[in-house]
Amino acid sequence: MGYGFSREDVAYLGSPAGIAALTEVDRLELTQASHLRDLARVRREYGDSAAALVETVRLRRKAGAKLADAGDWLFTDDALQQATPTVVARQRAARLAGRAVHDVTCSIGAELAELARVCPAVIGSDLDDARLSMAAHNLAGRRNVLLAKADALVPVSRGTVVIADPARRADGKRTHDPAKLQPPLPDLLAAYPGRDIAVKCAPGLDFDRLDWSGEIEVVSLDGAVREACLWSAGLSDPAVTRRATVSSSAGPSFTLTDAEPDDIPEQEPGDWIIDPDGAVVRAGLVRHYAAKHGLWQLDPRIAYLTGNAVPPGTRGFRVLDRLDYREKTLRAELRRHDCGPLEILVRGVEVDPDKLRRTLKPQGTQPFTLVITRIDRTPTAFLCTAIAAAPPPRTL
Ligand SMILES: C[S@@+](CC[C@H](N)C(=O)[O-])C[C@H]1O[C@@H](n2cnc3c(N)ncnc32)[C@H](O)[C@@H]1O
């Protein structure tokens, strides 16, 4: 939960006295081990402001991994967790460059900051007073940003693109139910009929139950699927209903859509097995990805791909052996290869990798990867060596 900041806290933290105090507090270690000692010291020095000061320094240190240029920002713990990472916010903003945009759930302004770089006019609104005053601090000096307190369900702007990021927590718990988001997704969409709108949602959302006529983009960052974004028809290419955007903190890598070809051959497994990025899988673009990179599927119902080369930026597994999935066979093969550290990847079969590793007890010295899947309904294992990903091309 973290400390509950008031508007008065925010005013103090942004004042010359607060800024000086934050500089002093930032000299402290503030580790778990030193926390009580540091807090007592800050209390002696700054009285009732101690908790707000310590929490702000702690959150600023954490924020660096997610947000660019936020070294002097103010956050609440929840707001930082909910904030869109800069890399992802920047990609979304790039699609809206040149448009006037209203972020109707702006929180502390992580998306606003990126929109303000490329859009002529940006409005941010939210219902939370403390977050709004933090956004005012964080975006001070951005002359094209206007902040206001407003309910996202009651439109207060006209003619702008609307972007929204409903909170995924209800009653302190994470929810995947669109109706339990804050604000609820169905109400939000109903509030802006005919408007160009982009809504950030959880990637676990059931797309098929959502009657969405525009594009659904699934975004991953550094290998983890982070969000799905619904883009209304006016903001998307009519030929595109699904997009995967695979990004990395080192720079954007690639985007793929269902408007691209998905014709792939049916062939025996090649030299390599490739596990496509989760955004590609979640967006249902495994065949499109395969077609783009000259790969094919191990089985039409399974998301593992195979081929004779590994796409840049992707981890591949070089196939040494194709085996029946039988513990006795596997144990003998692992022993023959002097297998030690064993990574087990499973898709399409009921196998618990940790349990299987304990059963197989590899005791050799060489690292291997075992890919277990089914081909034509037959459980099959591939003994592989893994290679690290080559750097991705910067093509976004
Ligand atoms: C997930 S956060 C948004 C994070 C933001 N996109 C960012 O990157 O920092 C959701 C925000 O929606 C706000 N909110 C919830 N219900 C709202 C409503 N009906 N109207 C306006 N804001 C609302 C919450 O106060 C919260 O700040």
The ligand as an ORCA input file, in Angstrom:
! r2SCAN-3c Opt
* xyz 0 1
  C      -3.837      2.718    -13.672
  S      -3.963      4.355    -13.130
  C      -3.419      5.258    -14.521
  C      -1.931      5.301    -14.658
  C      -1.431      6.231    -15.732
  N      -1.804      5.783    -17.056
  C       0.077      6.350    -15.653
  O       0.763      5.818    -16.547
  O       0.573      6.928    -14.689
  C      -5.690      4.587    -13.093
  C      -6.129      5.951    -12.605
  O      -7.529      6.058    -12.838
  C      -8.065      6.899    -11.854
  N      -9.529      6.719    -11.868
  C     -10.257      5.680    -11.413
  N     -11.573      5.894    -11.663
  C     -11.645      7.096    -12.297
  C     -12.708      7.851    -12.841
  N     -13.976      7.411    -12.787
  N     -12.415      9.027    -13.424
  C     -11.140      9.483    -13.500
  N     -10.101      8.803    -13.018
  C     -10.343      7.625    -12.431
  C      -7.358      6.475    -10.586
  O      -7.396      7.510     -9.609
  C      -5.937      6.202    -11.124
  O      -5.106      7.321    -10.936
*
